[in-house]
Amino acid sequence: MTTDREPTQTSDSTDTADVAGQPMNTEQGPAVSETTDTEQVAADTETHAAESAQIDTIVDQPYELSSESRNWATFAHLSAFVMFLGIPSLIGPLVVWLAKKDDPYVEAQAKEALNFNISMLIYAIAAGISVLLLIGIIALPVVFVTWFVLVIIAAIRSADGEEYRYPFTIRLVS
């Protein structure tokens, strides 16, 4: 047996040609196309990763808001505190929403504040009714403290230019 063996064309040979005339090892399948498929998958994966990174960069870029927009959005949230003056807490965000419909950020934050205050009013009425069952004795203060804290958090976030979404909100105004 020699180590430098010449390929011979016999019926037992593992080296044959496929239909396209490409060399093919019948025991392992098409050698050339496996390499090409692997390279193609790697190239597709790299392309997809690059496109995904580019999209993530575009999405993560903060939208530059004017200080006036941030101030009005903050006021939309804080205006719910007119409740302490005897005015329903819905009126403040409603007035801001109607006055600033031309600014998309202020409009979205005012609608969010309005929806939240409508939701909290519903929860407060339910808690007030449940006082008769003694559950409301605990539920009513919880609703009030939750409302107070979340309004402050929303005001801080909107002052920073973030789109804040209140939890526990029924979105009636869209």
N, C-alpha and C positions, 0 to 999 in steps of 0.2 A: 504494500500500500504506500502510495506516495502522498505527500502533503499538498503538492501542487497538482490538483486534479482539474482537468479540463471538463467543462460541462458537455455532456453528450446528449444527443437527441434520441432518447429511447422512450418507450411507452411508460416506464416507471419513473421518469424524471419529474421532479416537482416544479421545475421552471417551465412554464408554458406562456402563451400569449392569450390575452383576453380578446373580445370581439373588436375592440378599437386598436388592437395591435400592441397594447401596453404590456410590458413584462409583468407576469403575475405568478406568485407563489401559491399553488393550489392548496397547500396545507394551511396557510395563514390568511388567505384572501388577497384582495388587491392591495399591494404594498404602496403603490403610488397614490391611490385615492385615499387611503387612510391618513397618510401624512397631509394631504391637501385638506381633507375634512377637518382634521385636528387643527391645522393652521387657520382654517376658515372660522371654526368655532372660537378659537382664541382671539382672532381679529374682531369677530362679531361681539364677543364679550367685552373687549377693550373699547370698541366703539360705543356700546351700550353704556358702559361705565362712564365714559367721557361725556356722553349726552346727558346722563342722569346727573352727573356732577355739575354740568352747566345749568341744567334746569333748577337744581337745588340752590345754586348761587343766585339765580334770578329771583326765585321765590323768597330766599332769605334776605334779600336786600330790602331794608326798611323804606317804606314810602315816606318821603319827607313832608311832614305836615307843618303848616304855619302855626305860629304861636296863638294866633287868633282862633284857629280851628280847635286846637287843644284846649284853650280857655273856655270856648263855648261848650265843648263836649263835657268838660269838667263841671261847668255850670249846669248842664242838663242833668247830671247825676245829683249834684248838691242841691238843686232847686227842689228836690223832694222834701227837704227840711222845712219848706213853708208850712208843713203840717203843724209845726210848733207854733205857728201864728194863727192856727184855726182854719187854714185853707187846705183842702184835700191834697195829698202828696202827688196826685196825678196831674195837677194843674201846671206845676213848674216844668216837668219834662214835655208836656203837651205844648206849652207856649214856645219853648225852645225849638221843638220839632217843627212847628208851624212857621216860626220866624226864620229858621235856617235850613230850609229844604234844599237850597242851592249848593250847600257844602255836603258832599257824601259822607264824610267822617262824622260830622256833627249830626247829620240826619240819622245815621245808623246808631250812634250812641244815644241820641234822644229817644229813638224808638225802643232801644233796649231798656233804657231807664223807665219809659212809660209802661212797657210790658211788665217789667219787674214790679213796679208800683201797683199795677192792676192786679198782678198775681198775689202780692202781699196783702192787698185789700181783701181779696177773696179768702186768703188763709186767715186773716184776722177776723173776718166775719164768721168763718167756720169755728175758729177757736173761741170767739165770743159766745156763739150758740152752745158750744160744748162746755161752757162754764156750768151750765145746768147739770151736766153729767160729772162735774168736778174735774174732768180732764182739762178743760180750758183754763183752769187756775194755773196750770203749768204751761200749757200750750201758748197762751196769749203773751206772756213775757218772752217766751222763746222766739215767737214770731217777731216781736218788736226788736229784740236784741239782734236777731239775724238780719232784719231789715236795716237797722242802724249801721252795723258793721259792714255789710256788703255794699251799702251806698258809699261809705268812706273808701273802701277798697276800690270800687269802680271809679271814683273820682281821682284817686291817686294814679291808677293805671291809665285812665284817659288823659291825664295831665302829662304822662310820659309818652303819649301817642300810641298806646296799645289799644286794640279793639277788644274791649272787655265784654264777656258774655256772663250774665248773672246765672248762677245755678238756681234751681227750683222755679224757673220762669215758664209761664204759659205764654207762648208768643202769639198774641191775638192781633197785634198791629204789625203788619209786614210791609 
